[in-house]
Amino acid sequence: MNAKAMTVNIEMPDGAVSAEFHIDTGRLRILERGMLRVELFPPHSWFAIASVAGNSRWGTRPRERDLRAVVENFIMQRFGMSAYRAELACAMTSLSPMPQVRSL
């Protein structure tokens, strides 16, 4: 058996939050700073992904963006919207610094 897992990480100020989906078993694990927080098996793992993936056509093999939606949802539920907004702000500044615009 080949244990392939798809993993998505989101860096937070206090450490990374990640989702890991094992394609061969359908197991979904959510880890916070390396500690297991949630572990779901089919069909519950599929329900969890489908509930946040929206209009995605992933079937039983989620895409990376579907798992990212799972992690974002976990962050919002566990830490609140302010933590999620801070994560977005950190991601935006690390990807491409926005030029400073001065108003007159």
Rosetta blueprint (number, residue, H / E / L):
1 M L
2 N L
3 A L
4 K L
5 A E
6 M E
7 T E
8 V E
9 N E
10 I E
11 E E
12 M E
13 P L
14 D L
15 G E
16 A E
17 V E
18 S E
19 A E
20 E E
21 F E
22 H E
23 I L
24 D L
25 T L
26 G L
27 R L
28 L E
29 R E
30 I E
31 L E
32 E E
33 R L
34 G L
35 M E
36 L E
37 R E
38 V E
39 E E
40 L E
41 F L
42 P L
43 P L
44 H H
45 S H
46 W H
47 F H
48 A H
49 I H
50 A H
51 S H
52 V H
53 A H
54 G L
55 N L
56 S L
57 R L
58 W L
59 G L
60 T L
61 R L
62 P L
63 R L
64 E H
65 R H
66 D H
67 L H
68 R H
69 A H
70 V H
71 V H
72 E H
73 N H
74 F H
75 I H
76 M H
77 Q H
78 R H
79 F H
80 G L
81 M H
82 S H
83 A H
84 Y H
85 R H
86 A H
87 E H
88 L H
89 A H
90 C H
91 A H
92 M H
93 T H
94 S H
95 L H
96 S L
97 P L
98 M L
99 P L
100 Q L
101 V L
102 R L
103 S L
104 L L
